[in-house]
Amino acid sequence: MAKQFRIKLIKSTSGASQRQKDGIRCLGLRKLQSENVVNDSPAMRGQIYKVQHLLSVTVEGAAKATKTKKSAEKA
């Protein structure tokens, strides 16, 4: 099974640049607290990297699901 990322929009796009808003849309997120699962690819990693300050990212599909540093700080 391929590795996937579960992404969740945790901060508003109000005040973000139009490019960041477009990146959020391309990741399949529309409203605050919306979630989506995306496949791991260089393109998706790049999009996530550009808006990482607005997201919570969790790795799925590996042997054991782990949380990223940002998600672990909140828990």
C-alpha positions as a LaTeX table, in Angstrom:
\begin{tabular}{lrrr}
\hline
Residue & $x$ (\AA) & $y$ (\AA) & $z$ (\AA) \\
\hline
Met1 & 0.00 & 0.00 & 0.00 \\
Ala2 & 1.35 & 3.39 & $-0.97$ \\
Lys3 & 1.98 & 6.06 & 1.61 \\
Gln4 & $-0.68$ & 8.75 & 1.92 \\
Phe5 & $-1.14$ & 11.98 & 3.80 \\
Arg6 & $-4.28$ & 12.98 & 5.70 \\
Ile7 & $-4.39$ & 16.77 & 5.59 \\
Lys8 & $-6.72$ & 19.04 & 7.55 \\
Leu9 & $-7.21$ & 22.79 & 7.14 \\
Ile10 & $-6.77$ & 24.20 & 10.66 \\
Lys11 & $-6.26$ & 27.91 & 9.95 \\
Ser12 & $-8.26$ & 30.30 & 7.82 \\
Thr13 & $-7.11$ & 31.34 & 4.37 \\
Ser14 & $-8.19$ & 34.90 & 5.15 \\
Gly15 & $-5.10$ & 37.04 & 4.67 \\
Ala16 & $-3.30$ & 34.37 & 2.65 \\
Ser17 & $-2.06$ & 35.12 & $-0.83$ \\
Gln18 & $-4.09$ & 34.00 & $-3.84$ \\
Arg19 & $-1.43$ & 31.39 & $-4.67$ \\
Gln20 & $-1.82$ & 29.88 & $-1.20$ \\
Lys21 & $-5.61$ & 29.85 & $-1.53$ \\
Asp22 & $-5.27$ & 28.11 & $-4.90$ \\
Gly23 & $-2.90$ & 25.57 & $-3.35$ \\
Ile24 & $-5.43$ & 24.79 & $-0.61$ \\
Arg25 & $-8.11$ & 24.26 & $-3.27$ \\
Cys26 & $-5.86$ & 21.94 & $-5.27$ \\
Leu27 & $-5.33$ & 19.84 & $-2.16$ \\
Gly28 & $-9.10$ & 19.33 & $-2.02$ \\
Leu29 & $-9.76$ & 21.50 & 1.02 \\
Arg30 & $-12.57$ & 24.03 & 0.99 \\
Lys31 & $-13.69$ & 24.99 & 4.48 \\
Leu32 & $-12.05$ & 25.20 & 7.87 \\
Gln33 & $-11.64$ & 21.78 & 9.52 \\
Ser34 & $-12.14$ & 19.98 & 6.18 \\
Glu35 & $-9.98$ & 16.88 & 5.64 \\
Asn36 & $-8.67$ & 15.04 & 2.62 \\
Val37 & $-6.37$ & 12.10 & 1.95 \\
Val38 & $-3.79$ & 12.59 & $-0.83$ \\
Asn39 & $-1.22$ & 10.21 & $-2.27$ \\
Asp40 & 2.45 & 10.78 & $-1.56$ \\
Ser41 & 4.14 & 12.32 & $-4.59$ \\
Pro42 & 6.67 & 15.10 & $-5.11$ \\
Ala43 & 3.93 & 17.40 & $-6.44$ \\
Met44 & 1.70 & 16.88 & $-3.38$ \\
Arg45 & 4.64 & 17.30 & $-1.01$ \\
Gly46 & 5.44 & 20.62 & $-2.70$ \\
Gln47 & 1.87 & 21.88 & $-2.38$ \\
Ile48 & 1.73 & 20.83 & 1.28 \\
Tyr49 & 5.08 & 22.52 & 1.95 \\
Lys50 & 3.86 & 25.86 & 0.55 \\
Val51 & 0.85 & 26.00 & 2.89 \\
Gln52 & 2.12 & 23.95 & 5.83 \\
His53 & 1.40 & 26.79 & 8.28 \\
Leu54 & $-2.33$ & 26.39 & 7.55 \\
Leu55 & $-2.48$ & 22.59 & 7.73 \\
Ser56 & $-2.26$ & 19.63 & 10.03 \\
Val57 & $-0.63$ & 16.66 & 8.26 \\
Thr58 & $-0.73$ & 13.02 & 9.32 \\
Val59 & 1.01 & 10.16 & 7.51 \\
Glu60 & $-1.16$ & 7.15 & 6.65 \\
Gly61 & $-0.61$ & 3.90 & 4.82 \\
Ala62 & 2.73 & 3.13 & 6.44 \\
Ala63 & 3.22 & 0.17 & 8.79 \\
Lys64 & 2.23 & 2.43 & 11.67 \\
Ala65 & 0.55 & 5.80 & 11.30 \\
Thr66 & 2.64 & 8.65 & 12.73 \\
Lys67 & 1.92 & 12.31 & 13.23 \\
Thr68 & 4.09 & 15.13 & 11.99 \\
Lys69 & 5.78 & 17.55 & 14.34 \\
Lys70 & 3.07 & 20.22 & 14.06 \\
Ser71 & 0.31 & 17.74 & 14.86 \\
Ala72 & 2.25 & 16.25 & 17.77 \\
Glu73 & 2.75 & 19.67 & 19.39 \\
Lys74 & $-1.00$ & 20.20 & 19.66 \\
Ala75 & $-1.70$ & 16.83 & 21.23 \\
\hline
\end{tabular}
